[in-house]
Amino acid sequence: MQFPKGRTVIHPQHGPATVVEVFSRSVNGASRDFIGLQVHRSDLRIGVPVDRADDVGLRPVSAPEQVEELLDVLRGPTGEQEETWSRRFKANQEKLRLGDLLVTAGVVRDLTRRQEERALSLGEKDQLKHARVPVLAELALALSLADEEAESLLASAINREPVAVRPDLVAS
């Protein structure tokens, strides 16, 4: 994957970021090239070694055609969940640590549906809030949607409602 200045990429832990520079730094006496990333909606700026970008999980924004797989996860059946909130919370934390967008979407789907059925613990509410960020960002970037449109698309998919946004790219 190339990293030209201005390109938007997805970091598995920080979400969307823009490549602001490629620079060299001396590490243990050896010169290494780094990708300078400015994380969207944050003052956070990070450096990722160019030769470790794949290992870290940097990837391009999903193509519009790839969003269907994400929407399929959101529309899918609710996954098996622990009844004890602390075990459920821990299991979801482990899933979120993977940095896999589809796994994160499954956590968002399950917690959102659970919230509609009964109250979430404070920890789970916070977990849901943070898990929604990368899913919404991917929808907005991949489909060129405003934040409100991405929110609406997410809610519609989780509730298995027909999707009206970009029907040429997304099946309902």
MIKE-564361 format. One record per residue: x, y, z of N, C-alpha, C in turn. Coordinates in steps of 0.05 Angstrom, whole numbers, padded with zeros to 5 digits, always signed. Example, Ala and Ser with C-alpha at 12.3 -4.5 7.8 and 13.67 -1.06 7.14 Angstrom:
2
+00264-00114+00156+00246-00090+00156+00264-00066+00156 +00257-00045+00142+00273-00021+00143+00258+00001+00157 
END
This chain:
172
+00017-00024+00000+00000+00000+00000+00018+00025+00000 +00011+00044-00016+00026+00069-00018+00014+00089+00002 +00030+00107+00011+00021+00127+00031+00027+00155+00022 +00013+00164+00001+00018+00192-00008+00005+00212+00012 +00018+00235+00013+00008+00256+00031-00021+00262+00024 -00038+00265+00044-00066+00271+00040-00085+00247+00038 -00074+00223+00036-00091+00199+00034-00103+00193+00061 -00127+00184+00062-00140+00176+00086-00137+00146+00088 -00128+00137+00112-00125+00108+00118-00140+00103+00144 -00143+00077+00149-00157+00069+00174-00136+00055+00192 -00133+00065+00216-00116+00053+00236-00134+00036+00254 -00127+00012+00260-00145-00006+00275-00153+00004+00303 -00136+00019+00316-00143+00029+00343-00153+00058+00343 -00143+00074+00324-00149+00102+00324-00170+00111+00304 -00176+00093+00285-00196+00100+00265-00184+00115+00242 -00200+00131+00228-00190+00145+00204-00169+00165+00211 -00149+00166+00194-00127+00185+00197-00117+00193+00169 -00106+00217+00168-00095+00227+00143-00065+00226+00143 -00053+00217+00122-00024+00217+00119-00015+00246+00116 +00001+00256+00135+00010+00283+00133+00040+00285+00125 +00054+00263+00128+00082+00263+00119+00094+00235+00121 +00116+00231+00107+00132+00207+00110+00159+00218+00118 +00170+00208+00141+00195+00219+00151+00213+00197+00161 +00238+00204+00164+00258+00185+00174+00266+00192+00202 +00271+00171+00218+00279+00174+00245+00300+00153+00252 +00319+00160+00268+00339+00140+00276+00328+00125+00300 +00327+00098+00297+00318+00081+00318+00340+00060+00323 +00351+00060+00347+00373+00041+00354+00396+00043+00333 +00402+00067+00325+00424+00072+00307+00418+00067+00278 +00395+00058+00271+00387+00053+00243+00365+00072+00235 +00367+00081+00210+00347+00100+00200+00322+00084+00191 +00299+00092+00200+00273+00080+00192+00255+00101+00182 +00239+00093+00161+00218+00111+00151+00192+00107+00166 +00179+00129+00172+00154+00129+00186+00133+00144+00170 +00108+00136+00174+00085+00149+00163+00073+00167+00185 +00072+00193+00181+00060+00211+00200+00030+00213+00195 +00014+00206+00215-00015+00206+00212-00028+00226+00231 -00047+00241+00221-00063+00259+00237-00090+00245+00240 -00097+00237+00264-00122+00223+00269-00145+00242+00267 -00166+00234+00252-00189+00251+00248-00203+00257+00274 -00214+00281+00276-00229+00290+00299-00214+00288+00325 -00188+00292+00323-00171+00290+00347-00146+00306+00342 -00132+00313+00364-00107+00327+00362-00084+00306+00361 -00091+00281+00361-00071+00260+00362-00057+00257+00335 -00030+00256+00337-00014+00252+00314+00004+00228+00320 +00005+00208+00303+00021+00184+00308+00040+00178+00285 +00060+00163+00291+00079+00154+00271+00079+00124+00270 +00077+00113+00246+00077+00084+00242+00100+00077+00223 +00117+00058+00232+00139+00050+00213+00128+00040+00187 +00139+00050+00165+00129+00042+00138+00130+00011+00135 +00152-00001+00144+00155-00030+00141+00138-00046+00160 +00123-00033+00178+00105-00047+00196+00076-00039+00192 +00071-00024+00172+00043-00014+00167+00023-00037+00165 +00030-00058+00150+00012-00081+00148+00008-00095+00174 +00030-00099+00189+00029-00112+00215+00012-00097+00235 +00014-00070+00234-00002-00053+00252-00031-00055+00244 -00037-00059+00219-00064-00061+00209-00074-00037+00194 -00056-00019+00186-00064+00004+00169-00076-00007+00144 -00099+00005+00136-00112-00004+00111-00126+00019+00098 -00132+00017+00073-00147+00038+00060-00176+00038+00069 -00190+00060+00065-00219+00061+00071-00233+00041+00052 -00253+00028+00062-00268+00009+00047-00280+00022+00022 -00280+00007+00000-00293+00016-00024-00323+00014-00019 -00339+00031-00033-00368+00030-00029-00379+00002-00032 -00369-00014-00050-00379-00041-00055-00374-00059-00030 -00353-00053-00015-00346-00070+00008-00363-00064+00032 -00377-00042+00032-00394-00034+00054-00417-00054+00058 -00425-00067+00037-00447-00087+00039-00441-00108+00060 -00415-00117+00062-00408-00137+00081-00411-00126+00110 -00404-00101+00114-00407-00088+00140-00437-00086+00147 -00453-00078+00127-00482-00076+00132-00494-00104+00138 -00484-00125+00125-00494-00152+00130-00489-00160+00159 -00466-00152+00170-00460-00158+00199-00480-00142+00216 -00484-00117+00210-00503-00101+00226-00531-00111+00225 -00540-00121+00202-00567-00132+00199-00569-00160+00210 -00547-00174+00214-00547-00202+00222-00560-00207+00249 -00562-00233+00256-00574-00241+00281-00556-00232+00304 -00569-00227+00327-00554-00220+00351-00537-00244+00360 -00513-00239+00367-00495-00260+00375-00501-00270+00403 -00489-00293+00410-00491-00304+00437-00479-00285+00456 -00492-00280+00479-00481-00262+00499-00484-00274+00527 -00464-00268+00543-00464-00275+00571-00487-00260+00585 -00499-00272+00605-00519-00258+00620-00507-00239+00641 -00483-00246+00652-00470-00230+00671-00456-00207+00656 -00462-00182+00664-00452-00159+00650-00422-00158+00649 -00409-00165+00672-00380-00163+00673-00366-00182+00653 -00377-00206+00650-00366-00225+00631-00372-00216+00602 -00396-00205+00598-00403-00195+00572-00385-00171+00564 -00380-00154+00584-00362-00131+00579-00334-00140+00572 -00324-00159+00587-00297-00169+00582-00295-00182+00554 -00315-00198+00547-00315-00211+00520-00316-00190+00498 -00332-00169+00502-00333-00148+00482-00307-00133+00480 -00294-00128+00503-00268-00114+00503-00248-00130+00486 -00248-00156+00490-00229-00173+00475-00235-00171+00445 -00260-00171+00438-00267-00168+00409-00258-00141+00398 -00262-00120+00414-00255-00093+00404-00225-00090+00402 -00210-00103+00419-00181-00101+00417-00170-00112+00391 -00184-00129+00378-00175-00141+00353-00172-00120+00331 -00187-00098+00333-00186-00077+00313-00199-00085+00286 -00214-00106+00286-00227-00115+00261-00254-00101+00259 -00258-00087+00237-00283-00071+00234-00308-00088+00235 -00308-00112+00223-00332-00129+00223-00338-00139+00251 -00317-00146+00266-00321-00155+00294-00332-00132+00311 -00321-00108+00307-00330-00085+00321-00359-00079+00314 -00367-00082+00289-00395-00078+00280-00413-00098+00295 -00404-00122+00298-00420-00142+00313-00424-00134+00342 -00404-00122+00355-00407-00113+00382-00427-00089+00383 -00425-00071+00364-00443-00048+00363-00472-00059+00359 -00476-00077+00341-00502-00089+00336-00514-00101+00361 -00498-00118+00374-00507-00133+00398-00513-00114+00421 -00496-00095+00426-00500-00076+00449-00524-00058+00443 -00527-00049+00418-00549-00032+00411-00576-00046+00415 -00577-00071+00406-00602-00086+00409-00607-00092+00438 -00586-00098+00453-00590-00104+00482-00600-00079+00496 -00590-00056+00488-00598-00030+00500-00628-00025+00495 -00638-00033+00472-00666-00030+00466-00684-00048+00482 -00673-00071+00490-00688-00091+00506-00687-00085+00536 -00664-00077+00545-00660-00071+00574-00636-00052+00577 -00633-00042+00600-00612-00022+00605-00584-00035+00604 -00565-00020+00593-00537-00028+00594-00524-00017+00619 -00503-00031+00628-00488-00020+00650-00473+00005+00641 -00463+00021+00659-00449+00045+00651-00424+00038+00634 -00411+00017+00641-00387+00008+00626-00395+00000+00598 -00417-00014+00595-00426-00022+00568-00435+00002+00551 -00448+00022+00564-00456+00046+00550-00431+00060+00538 -00410+00062+00554-00386+00074+00545-00373+00057+00523 -00373+00031+00527-00362+00013+00507-00377+00016+00480 -00403+00018+00481-00419+00022+00456-00412+00049+00443 -00410+00069+00459-00404+00096+00449-00377+00095+00434 -00357+00083+00445-00331+00082+00432-00330+00063+00409 -00345+00041+00410-00345+00021+00388-00359+00032+00363 -00379+00050+00367-00393+00062+00345-00376+00080+00327 -00356+00092+00339-00339+00112+00325-00326+00101+00300 -00312+00078+00301-00299+00069+00276-00320+00059+00255 -00342+00048+00265-00363+00038+00246-00375+00062+00231 -00383+00082+00246-00394+00106+00234-00374+00120+00215 -00349+00121+00224-00329+00134+00207-00326+00119+00181 -00326+00093+00182-00322+00077+00157-00346+00081+00138 -00370+00081+00149-00394+00085+00133-00393+00113+00120 -00386+00133+00136-00386+00161+00126-00364+00164+00104 -00341+00153+00109-00319+00157+00089-00323+00140+00064 -00331+00115+00068-00334+00097+00045-00357+00106+00026 -00378+00117+00038-00402+00124+00022-00405+00154+00018 -00385+00169+00027-00386+00199+00026-00412+00210+00038 -00417+00201+00063-00441+00210+00077-00435+00230+00098 -00454+00247+00104-00452+00265+00127-00455+00248+00152 -00446+00258+00175-00448+00243+00200-00476+00234+00206 -00496+00251+00202-00523+00245+00208-00533+00222+00190 -00525+00222+00165-00533+00201+00146-00520+00174+00154 -00495+00175+00163-00482+00151+00172-00496+00140+00197 -00504+00157+00216-00519+00149+00239-00546+00136+00232 -00560+00148+00213-00585+00137+00204-00582+00110+00190 -00561+00108+00174-00555+00082+00160-00549+00060+00181 -00533+00067+00201-00526+00048+00222-00551+00038+00236 -00568+00057+00245-00592+00050+00259-00611+00033+00242 -00614+00040+00217-00631+00025+00199-00621-00003+00195 -00595-00006+00192-00583-00033+00188-00587-00050+00213 -00582-00039+00236-00585-00054+00261-00613-00063+00266 -00632-00045+00258-00661-00051+00261-00673-00066+00238 -00655-00073+00219-00663-00088+00195-00684-00073+00179 -00682-00047+00178-00701-00031+00162-00689-00027+00134 -00706-00021+00115-00696-00015+00088-00676+00008+00088 -00656+00006+00072-00635+00026+00071-00640+00044+00046 -00641+00070+00050-00648+00088+00028-00623+00104+00019 -00601+00101+00032-00577+00116+00025-00561+00102+00003 -00555+00116-00018-00539+00105-00040-00548+00077-00049 -00573+00075-00058-00584+00049-00066-00568+00035-00088 -00553+00051-00103-00537+00039-00124-00514+00023-00113 -00506+00028-00088-00484+00015-00075-00492-00005-00054 -00515+00000-00041-00522-00015-00018-00549-00028-00022 -00551-00054-00018-00576-00068-00020-00592-00064+00006 -00619-00065+00003-00635-00062+00027-00645-00088+00037 
END
